[in-house]
Every structure is written in structure tokens, then in C-alpha cells.
Amino acid sequence: MKRMEVYKQGGPMKVVDPGPTLTYGLVLLGYIVLRPLYTRLMKKLLSLTKTEVDDKLFWAVEKPTWIGILIILTDYFLRTIFFDELLHGTLLTVAVIFFTIALLRLGRVLIYEVLGSTRFLLVDKKTRQTALSVLSNLYIATIVFFAVIYIFSLWGISITPLLASAGFFGLVLGLALKDPFENLISGILLLADPPFRVGDWVKVNEIFGEVKEIGLRNTRILSFDGNLVTLPNSSVVNSVVTDYHLPDDRVRIRLKVGVSYDSDPEKVKEVLLSVLRSDKRVLRDPEPKVFFVEMGDFALIFEVWFWVRARDMYETRSDINTKIFYELKRKGIEIPFPTRTVYLKNL
């Protein structure tokens, strides 16, 4: 490609390559001319999907990203003609600002439209909005922090003292707020991937009861004793949690029944099944079952399986045990107890 000769008054001749100028001009012209076509094409493509999330993600970052790219191309073009450090730093700073805006918009859509509409549906609206706001603020602070560091590096400002001060301050703050901050992060994790829902019957740390509230710092459970137990979210996250409502609120109860060796096993099964079928709280699906599981030292051991709703678990267990006792007694089936015969030998 031919070179263009440019004469500077009072100075030596300067040779400039017209290639970058032509490239920049073509890119700028293409952007101006083709952008309407590109916009219509993207709208048509995005309309083919069933969800609106991809539309919001694309249009959130499209404009600031394009502006940032054009600013970088402008900087590259100007540096092929002349280099001015102040102008170069200013253009790159503006480009970083637009890219930061694109990332912030992207994060907002991801947090509120994607995460908020899929992962936080199991908690109340107030708690969900609070958790999303905390996540959004943490994301904004992180993006802005790294953007400022990069801008400082562009202008040759040493960030080592700032990082050292921030690290020391963060260490002191982290030690002072270790437990509250740990509970807060655990609360966000708990809301993002909840092991249970408000209203579920759960067992956490040997505490059994109904979940009343899932907060950012604590989870509150109403125990069977009528006490409202407040658990730090960090302990909930690190505990084995049993949810009696997931995947549904059916729970299986297993009872062991011992009868004497004089009993007919088939008759015992019929009696036990009749007791189970007579109680409306015992679910028909899955159906109750009785198994002859062991010939023990003092009795024939049967195991009874039946399903109930979680809220009826303890009352039904007690009532079924009571009915089994009276029904076996009425049918003449003996419930043995351990006996031991001692023979005394004359010495």
C-alpha cells in the first residue's frame, strides 16, 4: 500500500500509513449503516426463544459494549497518527467505564431476572428482595473495585499502598464481624439453594419442627414443644437437614411388633393390616405392609410399614401402637415379655 507524505511546517517530513485510517473509517461507516439491520436481525432471532431473559441480557450489554469497542478503535486510530498520553489514558478510561456499565447491567439481569425468578421462590417476598439486594450490592462493589484498580494502573498510579491498607482494614473488619458475616453469606447460600421451605417440617441439629422463617442471618423453627428456636444460618448450612416435605410431605413410619411363638404368622399379618387400614390417616398409596422379619429369643418379630402426612406423624404412630395392642389382645394373640428360667442345683 502506498504511503502518504505529510509535511509539518518548520519540521521534518513525516510519513503516515493510510491503512489504519481507512480501516477505522470502514468500521465506523459499517457501524452507522449496518447497525439498524443488525438491530432488526437480533430482535428477530431473540424473538424465536420462549423466554425473555435472553432479550434482557443482550440489550442490557449491547449499547455500552459497542460504545466501548468504538472508543478503543478510535484510540488505536489516533495513535497511528500521533500519540498523546493524556488523550490515550482518557479514551481508555472512558472505554473501561462503558465496559463496567455493561457488566453491571449484565449482573443486574442475572441476579434479579434469572436468580431471583428461579432459586429464591421458596421464601417470602421480603426476604427474597433483601437477599437479591445484598447480592447485587456485593456484585457492584466487586466490579467497581476491579475497574478502579485497572483505571489507576492506566494512569500509572501505584495501588500497592491502597491494597495493603484495604487488606489490613479487611482483616480487622473480618475478625470483628466474622460470625455475622459468616451467617450473612450462609443465609444467601441458603436462599440460593434452600434445603427446605417455609412451612416444611424439618429436623436440624436434633431439632424437629416447622420452619417459620428463613432470614439472611437466622432460620426460625417452631419445635413440637411450642418453642421458637433460632438457628444461625452457618450452623444450618453445615448440618444434616431432613425435610419431611420434600419431595412431598409423605413420611414412612416403621413399627416392630413381637408376638408369642404360639401365634399364627398369617393371622398376625391380617390383624396388623386391618388396624392400618382402619385409620384414615394411613395413606393408601403407598399401601401399608407387614413383614415377618425375625424369630427372636422371646417372640416372633413383625415389622409394620405405613405412610402418613408429616404433620400427622407422631399422633398416628401413637394411635396405631395403641390400636395394635388392643386388637392383638382382642384376637387372643399374646404379646410376650422376656422371661428367664433359673434352675438351682443342689450342691
C-alpha positions as CSV (number, residue, x, y, z in Angstrom):
1,M,0.0,0.0,0.0
2,K,1.3,3.4,-0.9
3,R,2.3,5.8,1.9
4,M,1.0,9.4,2.2
5,E,3.6,12.1,2.7
6,V,2.7,14.8,5.2
7,Y,4.8,17.9,5.7
8,K,4.9,19.6,9.1
9,Q,5.7,23.3,9.0
10,G,9.2,24.0,10.4
11,G,9.9,20.4,10.9
12,P,11.0,17.2,9.1
13,M,8.8,15.2,6.8
14,K,6.6,12.6,8.5
15,V,5.3,9.6,6.7
16,V,1.8,8.3,7.7
17,D,0.3,4.9,6.7
18,P,-3.2,5.5,5.5
19,G,-4.2,1.8,6.3
20,P,-5.4,2.3,9.8
21,T,-7.3,5.4,8.8
22,L,-9.1,3.5,6.0
23,T,-9.8,0.6,8.4
24,Y,-11.3,2.9,11.0
25,G,-13.4,4.7,8.5
26,L,-14.8,1.5,7.1
27,V,-15.6,0.2,10.6
28,L,-17.3,3.4,11.6
29,L,-19.2,3.6,8.4
30,G,-20.2,-0.1,8.7
31,Y,-21.4,0.5,12.3
32,I,-23.6,3.5,11.2
33,V,-25.0,1.8,8.1
34,L,-25.4,-1.7,9.4
35,R,-26.5,-1.1,12.9
36,P,-30.2,-0.7,12.1
37,L,-30.1,-4.0,10.1
38,Y,-28.2,-5.7,12.9
39,T,-30.7,-4.5,15.5
40,R,-33.7,-5.8,13.5
41,L,-31.9,-9.2,12.9
42,M,-31.1,-9.6,16.6
43,K,-34.7,-8.8,17.6
44,K,-36.0,-11.4,15.2
45,L,-33.5,-14.1,16.5
46,L,-34.3,-13.3,20.1
47,S,-38.0,-13.5,19.5
48,L,-37.6,-17.1,18.5
49,T,-36.9,-18.2,22.0
50,K,-39.6,-18.8,24.6
51,T,-38.0,-16.8,27.4
52,E,-37.4,-13.1,27.6
53,V,-34.3,-13.4,29.7
54,D,-32.0,-13.7,26.7
55,D,-33.6,-10.5,25.3
56,K,-32.9,-8.6,28.5
57,L,-29.3,-10.0,28.8
58,F,-28.5,-9.0,25.2
59,W,-30.0,-5.5,25.2
60,A,-28.5,-4.8,28.7
61,V,-24.9,-5.0,27.4
62,E,-25.3,-4.3,23.6
63,K,-25.1,-0.5,23.6
64,P,-22.3,0.1,26.2
65,T,-20.2,-2.7,24.8
66,W,-20.4,-1.2,21.2
67,I,-19.5,2.2,22.5
68,G,-16.6,0.8,24.4
69,I,-15.3,-1.0,21.3
70,L,-15.7,2.2,19.2
71,I,-13.7,4.2,21.8
72,I,-10.9,1.6,21.7
73,L,-10.8,1.7,17.9
74,T,-10.7,5.5,18.0
75,D,-7.8,5.3,20.4
76,Y,-6.0,2.9,18.1
77,F,-6.6,5.1,15.1
78,L,-5.4,8.3,16.8
79,R,-2.2,6.5,18.0
80,T,-1.3,5.7,14.4
81,I,-1.3,9.5,13.6
82,F,0.1,10.9,16.9
83,F,0.5,9.8,20.5
84,D,-0.7,11.9,23.3
85,E,-0.5,10.2,26.7
86,L,-3.3,12.3,28.2
87,L,-5.7,11.6,25.4
88,H,-4.8,7.9,25.3
89,G,-5.4,7.5,29.0
90,T,-8.7,9.4,28.8
91,L,-10.1,7.3,26.0
92,L,-9.2,4.0,27.7
93,T,-10.7,5.2,30.9
94,V,-13.9,6.1,29.2
95,A,-13.9,2.7,27.5
96,V,-13.4,0.9,30.8
97,I,-16.3,2.9,32.2
98,F,-18.6,1.7,29.4
99,F,-17.5,-1.9,29.8
100,T,-18.1,-1.6,33.5
101,I,-21.6,-0.3,32.8
102,A,-22.2,-3.3,30.6
103,L,-21.0,-5.8,33.3
104,L,-23.2,-4.0,35.9
105,R,-26.3,-4.3,33.7
106,L,-25.5,-7.9,32.9
107,G,-25.2,-8.7,36.6
108,R,-28.5,-7.0,37.4
109,V,-30.4,-9.0,34.9
110,L,-28.7,-12.3,36.1
111,I,-29.4,-11.6,39.7
112,Y,-33.0,-10.2,39.6
113,E,-34.3,-11.9,36.4
114,V,-32.5,-15.3,36.5
115,L,-31.5,-16.0,40.1
116,G,-34.5,-14.2,41.6
117,S,-37.1,-15.9,39.5
118,T,-35.7,-19.5,39.9
119,R,-33.7,-20.0,43.1
120,F,-35.5,-17.7,45.6
121,L,-39.1,-18.8,45.0
122,L,-39.3,-20.8,48.2
123,V,-39.0,-17.9,50.6
124,D,-41.2,-14.9,51.3
125,K,-41.1,-11.8,49.0
126,K,-39.4,-9.5,51.6
127,T,-36.6,-11.9,52.4
128,R,-36.1,-12.6,48.7
129,Q,-35.8,-8.9,47.8
130,T,-33.4,-8.4,50.7
131,A,-31.2,-11.3,49.6
132,L,-31.2,-10.1,46.0
133,S,-30.3,-6.6,47.1
134,V,-27.3,-7.8,49.1
135,L,-26.1,-10.0,46.2
136,S,-26.5,-7.0,43.8
137,N,-24.5,-4.7,46.1
138,L,-21.7,-7.2,46.5
139,Y,-21.5,-7.7,42.8
140,I,-21.5,-3.9,42.1
141,A,-18.8,-3.4,44.7
142,T,-16.6,-6.1,43.2
143,I,-16.9,-4.9,39.6
144,V,-16.3,-1.3,40.5
145,F,-13.3,-2.2,42.7
146,F,-11.5,-4.0,39.9
147,A,-12.5,-1.3,37.4
148,V,-11.0,1.4,39.6
149,I,-7.8,-0.7,40.1
150,Y,-7.4,-1.0,36.3
151,I,-8.0,2.7,35.7
152,F,-5.4,3.6,38.3
153,S,-2.9,1.3,36.6
154,L,-3.7,3.1,33.3
155,W,-2.7,6.4,34.8
156,G,0.4,4.9,36.5
157,I,-0.9,5.3,40.0
158,S,0.6,2.7,42.3
159,I,-2.2,0.7,44.0
160,T,0.1,-1.3,46.3
161,P,-0.3,1.1,49.3
162,L,-4.1,1.1,48.7
163,L,-4.2,-2.7,48.5
164,A,-2.1,-3.0,51.7
165,S,-4.4,-0.6,53.6
166,A,-7.5,-2.3,52.2
167,G,-6.1,-5.7,53.2
168,F,-5.3,-4.6,56.7
169,F,-8.7,-3.0,57.1
170,G,-10.4,-6.0,55.7
171,L,-8.6,-8.3,58.1
172,V,-9.5,-6.2,61.1
173,L,-13.1,-6.0,59.9
174,G,-13.3,-9.7,59.1
175,L,-12.1,-10.7,62.5
176,A,-14.5,-8.3,64.2
177,L,-17.5,-9.3,62.1
178,K,-16.6,-13.0,61.5
179,D,-19.7,-14.6,62.9
180,P,-22.3,-12.0,61.5
181,F,-20.6,-12.1,58.1
182,E,-20.5,-15.9,58.0
183,N,-24.2,-16.1,58.9
184,L,-25.0,-13.5,56.2
185,I,-23.1,-15.4,53.5
186,S,-24.7,-18.7,54.7
187,G,-28.1,-17.0,54.6
188,I,-27.5,-16.0,50.9
189,L,-26.4,-19.6,50.1
190,L,-29.4,-21.0,52.0
191,L,-31.8,-18.8,50.0
192,A,-30.0,-19.5,46.7
193,D,-30.1,-23.3,47.2
194,P,-32.7,-23.9,50.0
195,P,-32.8,-27.4,51.6
196,F,-36.3,-26.6,52.9
197,R,-39.2,-24.1,52.6
198,V,-41.1,-22.0,55.0
199,G,-43.9,-24.3,56.4
200,D,-41.9,-27.5,55.9
201,W,-41.5,-30.0,58.8
202,V,-37.7,-30.5,59.2
203,K,-35.1,-31.9,61.5
204,V,-32.0,-29.8,62.0
205,N,-29.4,-30.4,64.8
206,E,-31.8,-32.7,66.6
207,I,-34.5,-30.0,66.5
208,F,-37.7,-31.2,64.9
209,G,-40.4,-28.7,64.0
210,E,-42.0,-26.4,61.4
211,V,-39.9,-23.8,59.5
212,K,-41.4,-20.4,60.3
213,E,-38.8,-18.0,58.7
214,I,-35.7,-18.2,56.6
215,G,-33.8,-14.9,57.1
216,L,-30.4,-13.6,56.0
217,R,-28.8,-14.3,59.4
218,N,-31.0,-16.8,61.1
219,T,-33.6,-19.6,60.5
220,R,-36.5,-19.9,62.9
221,I,-38.2,-23.3,63.6
222,L,-41.2,-23.8,65.8
223,S,-40.5,-27.0,67.6
224,F,-43.0,-29.6,68.8
225,D,-42.5,-28.3,72.3
226,G,-44.0,-25.0,71.2
227,N,-40.7,-23.1,71.4
228,L,-39.5,-20.9,68.6
229,V,-35.9,-22.0,68.0
230,T,-33.5,-19.5,66.3
231,L,-30.6,-21.2,64.5
232,P,-27.7,-19.3,62.9
233,N,-27.6,-19.9,59.2
234,S,-24.0,-21.0,59.4
235,S,-25.0,-24.0,61.6
236,V,-27.9,-24.8,59.3
237,V,-25.7,-24.8,56.2
238,N,-23.1,-27.2,57.9
239,S,-25.8,-29.5,59.3
240,V,-27.5,-32.6,58.0
241,V,-31.1,-31.5,57.3
242,T,-34.0,-33.9,57.0
243,D,-37.0,-32.3,55.2
244,Y,-40.2,-34.3,55.7
245,H,-42.0,-32.3,53.0
246,L,-39.6,-33.0,50.1
247,P,-40.1,-34.3,47.5
248,D,-43.6,-34.4,49.2
249,D,-45.0,-34.4,52.7
250,R,-45.4,-38.2,52.9
251,V,-43.3,-39.9,55.6
252,R,-42.9,-43.6,56.3
253,I,-43.3,-45.0,59.8
254,R,-41.8,-48.3,60.9
255,L,-43.0,-50.2,63.9
256,K,-41.8,-53.5,65.4
257,V,-44.4,-55.9,67.0
258,G,-43.5,-59.0,68.9
259,V,-46.0,-61.9,69.4
260,S,-45.6,-65.3,71.1
261,Y,-44.4,-68.4,69.4
262,D,-47.9,-69.9,69.7
263,S,-49.2,-67.3,67.2
264,D,-50.1,-68.0,63.6
265,P,-47.9,-65.6,61.5
266,E,-50.6,-65.2,58.7
267,K,-53.2,-64.3,61.2
268,V,-50.9,-61.8,62.9
269,K,-50.3,-60.2,59.5
270,E,-54.1,-59.9,58.8
271,V,-54.7,-58.3,62.2
272,L,-51.9,-55.8,61.8
273,L,-53.1,-54.9,58.3
274,S,-56.7,-54.5,59.4
275,V,-55.5,-52.0,62.1
276,L,-53.6,-50.0,59.5
277,R,-56.5,-49.9,57.0
278,S,-58.9,-48.8,59.7
279,D,-57.1,-45.5,60.2
280,K,-57.9,-42.8,57.7
281,R,-54.6,-41.0,58.3
282,V,-52.7,-44.0,56.9
283,L,-52.2,-43.4,53.2
284,R,-53.3,-46.0,50.7
285,D,-50.6,-45.0,48.2
286,P,-48.0,-46.4,49.0
287,E,-50.0,-49.2,50.6
288,P,-49.2,-50.3,54.2
289,K,-47.2,-53.5,54.5
290,V,-46.4,-56.1,57.2
291,F,-43.3,-58.2,57.2
292,F,-42.3,-61.2,59.3
293,V,-38.7,-60.3,59.9
294,E,-37.2,-62.3,62.7
295,M,-37.7,-65.2,65.1
296,G,-36.3,-63.6,68.2
297,D,-35.3,-65.0,71.6
298,F,-38.7,-64.5,73.2
299,A,-41.1,-63.6,70.3
300,L,-41.9,-63.6,66.6
301,I,-40.9,-60.2,65.3
302,F,-43.1,-58.4,62.7
303,E,-42.3,-55.1,61.1
304,V,-45.1,-52.7,60.1
305,W,-44.6,-50.1,57.4
306,F,-47.1,-47.4,56.6
307,W,-47.1,-43.8,55.2
308,V,-48.7,-40.7,56.7
309,R,-48.6,-37.0,56.2
310,A,-45.7,-35.3,58.0
311,R,-48.0,-33.3,60.2
312,D,-49.7,-36.5,61.5
313,M,-46.6,-38.5,62.1
314,Y,-46.3,-38.6,65.9
315,E,-50.1,-38.7,66.7
316,T,-50.6,-41.5,64.1
317,R,-47.7,-43.6,65.5
318,S,-49.1,-43.4,69.0
319,D,-52.7,-44.2,67.9
320,I,-51.6,-47.2,65.7
321,N,-49.5,-48.6,68.6
322,T,-52.5,-48.3,70.9
323,K,-54.9,-50.0,68.3
324,I,-52.4,-52.8,67.7
325,F,-52.1,-53.6,71.4
326,Y,-55.9,-53.8,71.9
327,E,-56.6,-55.6,68.7
328,L,-54.0,-58.3,69.4
329,K,-55.4,-58.7,72.9
330,R,-59.0,-59.0,71.5
331,K,-57.9,-61.6,69.0
332,G,-56.2,-63.7,71.7
333,I,-52.7,-63.1,70.3
334,E,-50.3,-62.9,73.2
335,I,-47.6,-60.2,73.4
336,P,-44.8,-61.9,75.3
337,F,-42.2,-60.3,77.5
338,P,-38.7,-61.5,78.2
339,T,-38.6,-64.4,80.6
340,R,-35.7,-66.4,82.1
341,T,-35.9,-69.7,83.9
342,V,-33.3,-70.4,86.6
343,Y,-32.5,-73.9,87.7
344,L,-30.9,-74.3,91.1
345,K,-28.7,-77.4,91.5
346,N,-28.2,-78.8,95.0
347,L,-24.5,-78.6,95.9
